[in-house]
Amino acid sequence: MMTITAFYASLLAGLYLVLSARVIGWRRSRRVELGDGADTQLLRRIRVHANFAEYVPFALLLMALAESMAPPRPLIHVVGILLVIGRAIHAYGLSQTPHILRYRVGGMVLTLTALGLAAMICFSLSVLYLSVSLPS
């Protein structure tokens, strides 16, 4: 059972819903049905939402795969914490006009660190399990 990944996925789903609502609300208030309507604020909201959608699914997949191989539980929590904080900081920094570069960059650093750590856990444990299960 992947309870740790489920916990962080639920937190990230909440943030995704907030970001979605920001795009939808701005579209409605500006009556923009498709695209960005040359509205820079709408474009910014779309990109914040899209950037989240581009990184989070892959990170959660790696996190779930890592958790399925039963590493020390705190390692999976570190990945989840880095991912949630990274995505929240990035969304906040990029949502501001003008954007706050240190939050945008910091959020990406935390996000990429979470992705990299999850990938390393997956790789390390899969190599370990493969080497144990191969006949000598």
Phi, psi and omega per residue, in radians:
M1 nan 2.342 -3.092
M2 -1.804 1.184 -3.071
T3 -1.243 -0.554 -3.133
I4 -1.197 -0.843 3.111
T5 -1.064 -0.716 3.127
A6 -1.053 -0.711 3.136
F7 -1.063 -0.891 -3.109
Y8 -1.226 -0.579 3.074
A9 -1.092 -0.665 3.129
S10 -1.180 -0.678 3.073
L11 -1.110 -0.769 -3.137
L12 -1.178 -0.587 3.075
A13 -1.086 -0.671 3.089
G14 -1.076 -0.765 3.104
L15 -1.138 -0.694 3.107
Y16 -1.058 -0.723 3.113
L17 -1.120 -0.706 3.092
V18 -1.083 -0.816 -3.137
L19 -1.115 -0.668 3.092
S20 -1.102 -0.789 -3.132
A21 -1.084 -0.626 3.115
R22 -1.118 -0.703 3.112
V23 -1.198 -0.853 -3.105
I24 -1.070 -0.799 -3.139
G25 -1.070 -0.737 3.138
W26 -1.187 -0.697 3.097
R27 -1.026 -0.803 -3.117
R28 -1.118 -0.790 -3.088
S29 -1.169 -0.487 -3.128
R30 -1.791 -0.021 3.133
R31 0.968 0.859 3.088
V32 -1.919 1.910 -3.081
E33 -1.416 -0.676 -3.024
L34 -2.420 2.545 3.137
G35 1.228 -2.708 -3.119
D36 -1.914 -0.049 3.099
G37 1.011 0.437 -3.089
A38 1.033 0.418 3.108
D39 -1.696 1.941 -3.055
T40 -1.129 -0.569 3.107
Q41 -1.193 -0.690 3.080
L42 -1.152 -0.749 3.102
L43 -1.020 -0.754 3.115
R44 -1.056 -0.809 3.139
R45 -1.117 -0.695 3.101
I46 -1.078 -0.775 -3.106
R47 -1.197 -0.655 3.085
V48 -1.067 -0.815 3.130
H49 -1.102 -0.829 -3.097
A50 -1.147 -0.705 3.134
N51 -1.068 -0.728 3.077
F52 -1.029 -0.841 -3.110
A53 -1.153 -0.421 3.138
E54 -1.358 -0.568 -3.034
Y55 -1.772 -0.669 -2.976
V56 -1.145 -0.783 -3.114
P57 -1.024 -0.764 -3.135
F58 -1.154 -0.707 3.113
A59 -1.097 -0.753 3.123
L60 -1.166 -0.631 3.086
L61 -1.083 -0.847 3.107
L62 -1.071 -0.703 3.125
M63 -1.092 -0.769 3.137
A64 -1.154 -0.732 3.098
L65 -1.097 -0.754 3.111
A66 -1.073 -0.832 -3.121
E67 -1.071 -0.590 -3.119
S68 -1.151 -0.331 3.125
M69 -1.652 0.156 3.023
A70 0.993 0.964 3.006
P71 -1.316 3.081 3.018
P72 -0.984 2.249 -3.058
R73 -0.958 -0.663 3.121
P74 -1.034 -0.510 3.103
L75 -1.095 -0.728 3.139
I76 -1.206 -0.638 3.066
H77 -1.098 -0.689 3.110
V78 -1.053 -0.800 3.111
V79 -1.022 -0.839 -3.118
G80 -1.094 -0.767 3.133
I81 -1.106 -0.805 3.114
L82 -1.033 -0.741 -3.110
L83 -1.159 -0.822 -3.131
V84 -1.115 -0.841 -3.134
I85 -1.133 -0.751 3.138
G86 -1.049 -0.779 -3.125
R87 -1.215 -0.656 3.129
A88 -1.172 -0.792 3.138
I89 -1.110 -0.778 3.140
H90 -1.074 -0.817 -3.128
A91 -1.051 -0.754 3.127
Y92 -1.112 -0.862 -3.093
G93 -1.077 -0.737 -3.118
L94 -1.336 -0.409 -3.137
S95 -1.291 -0.353 -3.096
Q96 -1.359 2.640 3.082
T97 -2.104 1.977 -0.121
P98 -1.232 2.811 -3.110
H99 -1.126 2.719 3.131
I100 -1.708 1.791 -2.998
L101 -1.006 -0.715 -3.093
R102 -1.137 -0.575 3.083
Y103 -1.306 -0.700 3.121
R104 -1.078 -0.867 -3.140
V105 -1.167 -0.783 3.126
G106 -1.048 -0.702 3.104
G107 -1.113 -0.706 3.108
M108 -1.202 -0.688 3.108
V109 -1.047 -0.801 3.126
L110 -1.140 -0.719 3.123
T111 -1.094 -0.829 -3.132
L112 -1.195 -0.560 3.054
T113 -1.132 -0.753 3.095
A114 -1.062 -0.805 3.105
L115 -1.046 -0.831 -3.126
G116 -1.107 -0.751 3.130
L117 -1.124 -0.775 3.106
A118 -1.078 -0.716 3.112
A119 -1.127 -0.711 3.123
M120 -1.143 -0.689 3.091
I121 -1.098 -0.821 3.122
C122 -1.035 -0.852 -3.109
F123 -1.091 -0.866 -3.100
S124 -1.047 -0.840 -3.105
L125 -1.234 -0.615 3.118
S126 -1.186 -0.683 3.072
V127 -1.124 -0.739 3.119
L128 -1.072 -0.847 -3.126
Y129 -1.145 -0.658 3.112
L130 -1.144 -0.721 -3.105
S131 -1.201 -0.552 3.121
V132 -1.302 -0.627 -3.033
S133 -1.524 -0.225 3.140
L134 -1.398 2.410 3.095
P135 -1.227 2.527 -3.125
S136 -1.620 nan nan
